[in-house]
Amino acid sequence: MKSSGQVNPEKIWIFIPAYNSAATLESTLQDLPTQLKNIIVVDDGSSDATTMIAKSNGVHVITHERNRGYGAAQKSGYEFALNNGAEVVIMLHADFQYDSRVALIMAELIFLGNCDLVLGNRIRTRREALDGGMPVWRYLINRISTIFENVILGQNLGDFHSGLRAYSRLALNSIRFESNSDNFAFDQELLVQACALKLRIGDIPIPVRYEKNSSSISIRQTLRYGNGALRILFLYLLHKFRIVRNSKFSSK
């Protein structure tokens, strides 16, 4: 993407993966900067009113007839945005946990050419994170895993597990995200692929906002997510040291 430094809202697409998100989706949509009009909701087989709420807010809706998984929803969203001319795609969880008012700032870092990928960092300080409602066990897992991933991947990011992320068109056109998992491991796989391709990753502080209806994956899902993260890091190290080369880490 040519770096102009000028944020063009018409070239920014907001993508929201949603599954049974009727309780929080409308608040999430209404919290978006008013300049952003290109909005996609991928309803991944919800059994509640998620699709109806999305349509009533006048956004693009992609509906999976069955629940295919968080990663599968992302694949649908990114492909739709890229096919419709997006230069920046911002992925936002539907649970109203993230302050999306910073979306334009995230996009600006990409338009300026400073970053190819920008993450929202929920953990500026321990006290702020816990006061914002983040469960202690989730905070501890986040801190341990983020430190570990920073060391392995040579990064200095504050929150490897953010549900607010901005990607340049170049990044999404380079990363082989189509080969990634259809479950929660998708996010970590994509970040490791970005590091393998030496894409520039930055982050921006956002307040923690855990509320009653904020989604929270179960312990079982967390363990599955953790296993997926460890697996992709292991494959990355094998690839990096030329023990076993893997096409997942090569550019499209």
Secondary structure as the mmCIF struct_conf table of DSSP 4:
data_model
#
loop_
_struct_conf.conf_type_id
_struct_conf.id
_struct_conf.beg_label_comp_id
_struct_conf.beg_label_asym_id
_struct_conf.beg_label_seq_id
_struct_conf.end_label_comp_id
_struct_conf.end_label_asym_id
_struct_conf.end_label_seq_id
BEND BEND1 GLY A 5 GLY A 5
HELX_RH_3T_P HELX_RH_3T_P1 PRO A 9 LYS A 11
STRN STRN1 ILE A 12 ALA A 18
BEND BEND2 TYR A 19 ASN A 20
TURN_TY1_P TURN_TY1_P1 ALA A 22 THR A 24
HELX_RH_AL_P HELX_RH_AL_P1 LEU A 25 GLN A 30
TURN_TY1_P TURN_TY1_P2 ASP A 31 ASP A 31
BEND BEND3 LEU A 32 LEU A 32
TURN_TY1_P TURN_TY1_P3 THR A 34 GLN A 35
STRN STRN2 ASN A 38 ASP A 44
BEND BEND4 GLY A 45 GLY A 45
BEND BEND5 SER A 47 ALA A 49
HELX_RH_AL_P HELX_RH_AL_P2 THR A 50 SER A 56
TURN_TY1_P TURN_TY1_P4 ASN A 57 GLY A 58
STRN STRN3 HIS A 60 HIS A 64
BEND BEND6 GLU A 65 ARG A 66
HELX_RH_AL_P HELX_RH_AL_P3 TYR A 70 ASN A 83
TURN_TY1_P TURN_TY1_P5 ASN A 84 GLY A 85
BEND BEND7 GLU A 87 GLU A 87
STRN STRN4 VAL A 88 LEU A 92
TURN_TY1_P TURN_TY1_P6 ALA A 94 ASP A 95
BEND BEND8 PHE A 96 PHE A 96
BEND BEND9 TYR A 98 TYR A 98
HELX_RH_3T_P HELX_RH_3T_P2 SER A 100 VAL A 102
HELX_RH_AL_P HELX_RH_AL_P4 ALA A 103 PHE A 111
TURN_TY1_P TURN_TY1_P7 LEU A 112 GLY A 113
BEND BEND10 ASN A 114 ASN A 114
BEND BEND11 ASP A 116 ASP A 116
STRN STRN5 LEU A 117 ASN A 121
BEND BEND12 ARG A 124 ARG A 124
HELX_RH_AL_P HELX_RH_AL_P5 ARG A 126 ASP A 131
TURN_TY1_P TURN_TY1_P8 GLY A 132 GLY A 133
HELX_RH_AL_P HELX_RH_AL_P6 VAL A 136 LEU A 153
TURN_TY1_P TURN_TY1_P9 GLY A 154 GLY A 154
BEND BEND13 GLY A 158 GLY A 158
TURN_TY1_P TURN_TY1_P10 PHE A 160 HIS A 161
BEND BEND14 GLY A 163 GLY A 163
STRN STRN6 LEU A 164 SER A 168
HELX_RH_AL_P HELX_RH_AL_P7 ARG A 169 SER A 174
BEND BEND15 ILE A 175 ILE A 175
HELX_RH_3T_P HELX_RH_3T_P3 PHE A 177 SER A 179
BEND BEND16 ASN A 180 ASN A 180
BEND BEND17 ASP A 182 ASN A 183
TURN_TY1_P TURN_TY1_P11 PHE A 184 ALA A 185
HELX_RH_AL_P HELX_RH_AL_P8 PHE A 186 ALA A 196
TURN_TY1_P TURN_TY1_P12 LEU A 197 LYS A 198
STRN STRN7 ILE A 201 PRO A 205
TURN_TY1_P TURN_TY1_P13 LYS A 212 ASN A 213
HELX_RH_AL_P HELX_RH_AL_P9 ILE A 219 LYS A 240
TURN_TY1_P TURN_TY1_P14 PHE A 241 ARG A 242
BEND BEND18 ILE A 243 VAL A 244
HELX_RH_3T_P HELX_RH_3T_P4 SER A 247 PHE A 249
BEND BEND19 SER A 250 SER A 250
#
